[in-house]
Amino acid sequence: MPILPEPVQNLIYAFERLPGVGPKTASRLAFFLLRAPDNLSEDLAEALKALKTATGFCKICYNITLADQEICEICADSRRDKQSICVVEEPLDVLALERTGGFQGRYHVLHGVLSPIEGIVPEDLKIRPLIERVKQDQVKEVIIATNPSMEGDATALYLRQQLIPLGPRLTRLARGLPVGGDLEYADQNTLLRALAGRQDMD
Ligand SMILES: [Zn+2]
């Protein structure tokens, strides 16, 4: 029999499955909630439930959107340049780039990067819909803004190979972002500089 009552133990196990949370932090969080006012765990439970039921993905760029919206606000905004697409790994990267205010085009979220080690192949990412968009909207520039990591670079090279025959200008964010770091953690100015100084991929 476990020493802790099952509901507590279950919560600890659930926390442990989150990235960056070890057994110690998981226990600390569980006991914190046990002692916290009821409405905190209720609010948390409700927010967690709504996370999956009340959200969806934009049919065009795969950014996060509300469940009852087919396309996101950026794709719905006719002032945003359709012929310039910035390709990112995750929805949080869209947020980071939007905060710089330095990009007036649209986005495409891959939902990951190629990784032979983790068995992630092109079919697991939103690459096919990107190719379709580039063709359909006669896209003039694709900025590949995957993270400056080994997987991010490999993904950029794969995209280049796929997109080159379609003719758009292909650029990559300038170096200067911390290598191995995530776009989402880069500060606004660094990101703005990387965007402004983007280089042709050839
Ligand atoms: Zn969208």
Boltz pocket constraint, residues with backbone or C-beta under 6 A from the ligand:
constraints:
  - pocket:
      binder: B
      contacts: [[A, 58], [A, 59], [A, 60], [A, 61], [A, 62], [A, 63], [A, 71], [A, 72], [A, 73], [A, 74], [A, 75], [A, 76], [A, 107]]
      max_distance: 6.0
